[in-house]
Amino acid sequence: MELKVTKRMNDGIPVIDLVGRLVFGDETKVLRLQVKEIIEQKQPNIVLNLSDLAYVDSGGIGTLVGLYTSARAAGGDLKLACPNSRVQHVLEITRLMTILSVHESEEQAIVDLRKKTAAVN
């Protein structure tokens, strides 16, 4: 199953919904291009909604880390929201749960982004 990437706004924050499998190859390339486009539009605070992400491999994990680094370098942040148990397990065993700031809901991720934005301003 290929990765479907869709962008929408939630309370002024770009949210990218991921559906399918985040694996090394074209899937990760599509996601990287989408995030790059958002950052170039001066919106470096992004939420990735993982609720419909069925699988992530090491290439997908590497992509998530790279996107986080890109958002931070642009003065923003990247939050992960709604991982299913399988994806959460991968994030736990790679010890990325706290580094990548994973939230149970999209709303929690947006609140966390707002706190960081308010602290900077």
Secondary structure, 3 states (H helix, E strand, C coil): CCCEEEEEEECCEEEEEEEEEECCCHHHHHHHHHHHHHHHCCCCEEEEEEEEEEEECHHHHHHHHHHHHHHHHCCCEEEEECCCHHHHHHHHHCCCCCCCCEECCHHHHHHHHHHHHHHHC
